[in-house]
């Protein structure tokens, strides 16, 4: 497993895996425009009901039911962890992700070699989108966030075709594609089907039957 604590393109070299540079500029411009038009939905419902050491293996298996995952990930699956440095619940979740991967010896995710990158949440949507592109993120794990506009994350996921996942159940109804909740002491998969589709996922009917479908259908 390759693990970058803080990805610094000027030191390590940026690995762009995504649109052509001309298309990239158009995408970033669209994200900037949408950021000025949308009414912010601040992150709320920050509690996670399922431990991360249960979430991560489950999310890895969920990717196995995504028919688009092979084309998205390529030779490796790059999992980005989005966190806020000054929010304790967020940094604790970030650290738990790292510890779970290390302690469980997780070297693959969704059937491909895993590379983990940590991405600090930025208020500037263009800067955040650029960092996600530079690190080549395929799947973005959203930790608990405080006073952060979820529309920024969902817009980036839709524009860059990055699948968003979380352990905060409340985020799924607000546009994060996949989440994990706990029902009766057992993990429950949550899928915002519209958001997942708009972020490029193509989940099998077998998975959709097992999951709880939440949130409104999003349409382009």
QUIZI-V453810 format. One record per residue. N is the residue number from 1. PHI is phi as a letter, one per 20 degrees, with the letter a starting at -180 (none if undefined). Layout:
N & PHI
N & PHI
This chain:
1 & none
2 & e
3 & c
4 & d
5 & f
6 & c
7 & f
8 & c
9 & g
10 & f
11 & d
12 & d
13 & n
14 & e
15 & d
16 & e
17 & c
18 & r
19 & f
20 & g
21 & g
22 & f
23 & f
24 & g
25 & f
26 & f
27 & f
28 & f
29 & f
30 & f
31 & f
32 & f
33 & f
34 & f
35 & f
36 & e
37 & e
38 & f
39 & e
40 & f
41 & d
42 & f
43 & f
44 & b
45 & m
46 & e
47 & e
48 & d
49 & e
50 & c
51 & f
52 & f
53 & f
54 & e
55 & g
56 & f
57 & f
58 & f
59 & f
60 & f
61 & f
62 & g
63 & f
64 & f
65 & e
66 & e
67 & f
68 & e
69 & f
70 & f
71 & f
72 & f
73 & e
74 & m
75 & f
76 & b
77 & d
78 & e
79 & d
80 & e
81 & d
82 & e
83 & b
84 & d
85 & f
86 & e
87 & d
88 & g
89 & f
90 & f
91 & f
92 & f
93 & f
94 & g
95 & f
96 & f
97 & f
98 & f
99 & f
100 & f
101 & f
102 & f
103 & f
104 & e
105 & m
106 & f
107 & d
108 & c
109 & b
110 & m
111 & n
112 & c
113 & g
114 & e
115 & c
116 & d
117 & c
118 & d
119 & c
120 & f
121 & f
122 & d
123 & f
124 & f
125 & f
126 & f
127 & f
128 & f
129 & f
130 & f
131 & f
132 & f
133 & f
134 & f
135 & e
136 & m
137 & f
138 & d
139 & c
140 & d
141 & e
142 & e
143 & f
144 & g
145 & c
146 & d
147 & l
148 & d
149 & f
150 & f
151 & f
152 & f
153 & f
154 & f
155 & f
156 & f
157 & g
158 & f
159 & f
160 & e
161 & l
162 & d
163 & f
164 & d
165 & c
166 & a
167 & d
168 & e
169 & g
170 & f
171 & f
172 & f
173 & f
174 & d
175 & o
176 & f
177 & f
178 & c
179 & b
180 & c
181 & d
182 & c
183 & c
184 & m
185 & n
186 & c
187 & f
188 & c
189 & f
190 & d
191 & c
192 & e
193 & f
194 & f
195 & f
196 & f
197 & f
198 & f
199 & e
200 & n
201 & f
202 & c
203 & f
204 & f
205 & f
206 & f
207 & f
208 & f
209 & f
210 & e
211 & e
212 & e
213 & e
214 & c
215 & n
216 & f
217 & f
218 & e
219 & c
220 & f
